[in-house]
């Protein structure tokens, strides 16, 4: 793994195109970010509610769900 990282660093250092460098930076930043932090408070509350409902046994099968929304 360490060798691969060193090879990657060398490749990045050799890049000439600023656009490519920016794409790599954005990709690496996206890898570090936690999707939870990108959610709104309302979305987080909805997810928490759904988890509480599942833990309380309040759920239906996927097939039943499809029947309800069809």
C-alpha positions as CSV (number, residue, x, y, z in Angstrom):
1,X,0.0,0.0,0.0
2,X,2.8,2.4,0.9
3,X,4.5,1.8,-2.5
4,X,1.2,2.6,-4.3
5,X,0.9,5.9,-2.4
6,X,4.4,6.9,-3.3
7,X,3.8,6.1,-7.0
8,X,0.6,8.1,-6.8
9,X,2.4,11.1,-5.3
10,X,5.0,10.9,-8.1
11,X,2.3,10.8,-10.7
12,X,0.5,13.8,-9.2
13,X,3.8,15.8,-9.0
14,X,4.3,15.2,-12.7
15,X,0.9,16.5,-13.7
16,X,0.9,19.6,-16.0
17,X,-2.8,20.2,-16.3
18,X,-4.3,22.3,-13.5
19,X,-7.8,21.0,-14.3
20,X,-6.6,17.4,-13.7
21,X,-5.0,18.4,-10.4
22,X,-8.2,20.1,-9.3
23,X,-10.2,17.0,-10.2
24,X,-7.9,14.9,-8.0
25,X,-8.2,17.3,-5.1
26,X,-12.0,17.3,-5.4
27,X,-12.0,13.5,-5.5
28,X,-9.8,13.2,-2.4
29,X,-11.9,15.8,-0.5
30,X,-15.1,13.9,-1.4
31,X,-13.6,10.7,0.0
32,X,-13.0,12.3,3.3
33,X,-16.4,13.9,3.7
34,X,-19.2,12.1,5.6
35,X,-22.5,12.1,3.7
36,X,-24.3,12.7,7.1
37,X,-22.7,16.1,7.3
38,X,-24.2,17.0,3.9
39,X,-27.8,16.2,5.0
40,X,-30.2,18.9,6.2
41,X,-31.5,18.7,9.8
42,X,-34.9,17.6,8.4
43,X,-33.3,14.7,6.4
44,X,-31.4,13.6,9.5
45,X,-34.6,13.7,11.6
46,X,-36.4,11.6,9.0
47,X,-33.6,9.0,9.0
48,X,-33.6,8.9,12.8
49,X,-37.4,8.4,12.8
50,X,-37.1,5.6,10.3
51,X,-34.5,3.8,12.4
52,X,-36.6,4.2,15.5
53,X,-39.7,2.8,13.7
54,X,-37.7,-0.2,12.4
55,X,-36.3,-0.9,15.9
56,X,-39.8,-0.8,17.3
57,X,-40.9,-3.4,14.7
58,X,-42.9,-0.9,12.6
59,X,-42.1,-2.0,9.1
60,X,-43.5,-3.6,6.0
61,X,-42.0,-5.8,3.4
62,X,-40.7,-4.3,0.2
63,X,-43.4,-6.1,-1.8
64,X,-46.1,-4.6,0.4
65,X,-44.6,-1.2,0.0
66,X,-44.6,-1.5,-3.8
67,X,-48.3,-2.5,-3.7
68,X,-49.0,0.7,-1.6
69,X,-47.2,3.1,-4.0
70,X,-48.4,1.5,-7.2
